[in-house]
Amino acid sequence: MAVDYTVIVVYLAGMLAMGWWGMRRAKSKSEFLVAGRRLGPAMYSGTMAAIVLGGASTIGGVGLGYQYGLSGAWMVFTIGLGILALSVFFSARIARLKVYTVSEMLDLRYGGRAGVISGIVMWSYTLMLAVTSTIAYATIFDVLFDLPRTLAIVIGGAIVVAYSTLGGMWSITLTDMVQFVVKTIGVLLLLLPIAIVKAGGFSGMEAKLPTSYFDPLGIGGETIFTYVLIYTFGMLIGQDIWQRVFTARSDRVARLGGTVAGTYCLVYALAGAVIGTAAKVLYPHLGSADDAFATIVKDELPVGVRGLVLAAALAAVMSTSSGALIACATVANNDIWSRLRGAAERSADGAASDTAHDEVKGNRLFILIMGVGVIGTAIALNDVVEALTVAYNLLVGGLLVPILGGLLWKRGTAQGALASVVVGGLAVIGLMAGYGVLANQPVYYGLLSSLVAYVAVSLATRPTDEAVLTVWRARLAGHSPELASEQVPAHQ
């Protein structure tokens, strides 16, 4: 294992070195939070694919393939569909808004009255996403070094917190590009073909497994529908995803680069399911489906290659963890703390000032604080699936309707958006308490109640001020915040 250990240690050291290099570039709020909005197609595609394909997509995707066969690809497949939908239909408009958070977009669209509550919901989602990614370190470091769970979480989490705190989005972008390359080589080019060959090829797998393992819908129609609701729609509105859209150099980069990333996710989904199916042939009686990835890597891959593939799994976890961490800190600082403290003055169109250098220090401090909180929560929490389900249920049930409504329906109002967030969020929490966290009903009925509240209250209240909509349309068209403000009608 000495060679494998060397590969992993060199990889981790490289991540910290890139964090230090990124710190030298992050001199302004824009550079620290959204990489200066300067990413081109290649870097944008790689980092977008890296953040959405985390430990759940890699270890969990292989586990679903082990349990259900090829239809186990649906979870990651719906993530790819969400990125494609976001890129084709919404990313250009989102990139042109020149904001930093989803809540700032809601303020801009509805007139500055939707922020704190939506920020709390989004913060809860990003926190749980960061926690679940951090928990996954325990699995990987257990295979690598046979470390206790708590120590594994602390080591993995500390590395991510360190490079994220140092350089913000620049560090995360650089490390994500390396992680994207490592994942592509480790999972798609090495583990996938080796697993297929070891399992006797597709003919060997078909001969040893039930036909249900090769049924594209074998996982069940209701499960697929739930994946679409949670993951496809979740990709459309998550702060971690939007913050990557904000890094694009232009709306064209956001659209085309995101389309490439979404297509890559579809390929990755199928690869994970095939690897899991091969693992079922090789190890038919594993205690847990989630052990499939680690088992096939540990027992079937040669020295050196095994280290690279484990580095790929580590890369998958780190990319999602770092993206969720900076999103969590950005929301906590810009949408919650600064509003409650009342010290951060915002311009009339809802966009934050980008001139104060000390804002970099403030955001860096919040990443450090949130990172410590994430590590502590991950140590205390055991069930990854439940935490992730709570996160996505809150996100979709509470924020999907007011966000998409704001982008698509002119008649939506601030009161309707606020009612939608509150009713949808409370409905999801109450239904999870009644039906259970893993039940499908909370997200179904929570989303429906959010929609009803949004439409009913919006129609019952006065339309959004035309001055607000004028600024909104100007920003959607790509005008600068200053120019958009100048377009407010004089009588307003």
Protein Blocks (a to p, Z undefined) as FASTA:
>chain_A
ZZmmmmmmmmmmmmmmmmmmmmmmmmbfklmmnoooaacfklmmmmmmmmmmcfklmmmm
mmmmmmnommlmmmmmmmmmmmmmmmmmmmmmmmmnopabfklmmmmmnoopammmmmmm
mmmmmmmmmmmmmmmmmmmmmmmnopafklmmmmmmmmmmmmmmmnmmmlmmmmmmmmmm
mmmmmmmmmmmmmmmmmnopjklmmmmpcfklmgfklnopklmmmmmmmmmmmmmmgmkl
mmmmmmpmbfklmmmmmmmmmmmmmmmmmmmmmmmmmmmmmmmmbfbfklmmmmmmmmmp
cehjlmmmmmmmmmmmmmmmmmmmmmmmmmmmmmmmmmmnomaccdfkopacfkbmklmm
mmmmmmmmmmmmmmmmmmmpmblmlmmmmmmmmmmmmmmmmmmmmmmmmkbcfklmmmmm
mmmmmmmmmmmmmnopkbmklmmmmmmmmmmmmmmmmmmpccddfklmmmmmmmmnopaf
klmmmmpcfkZZ
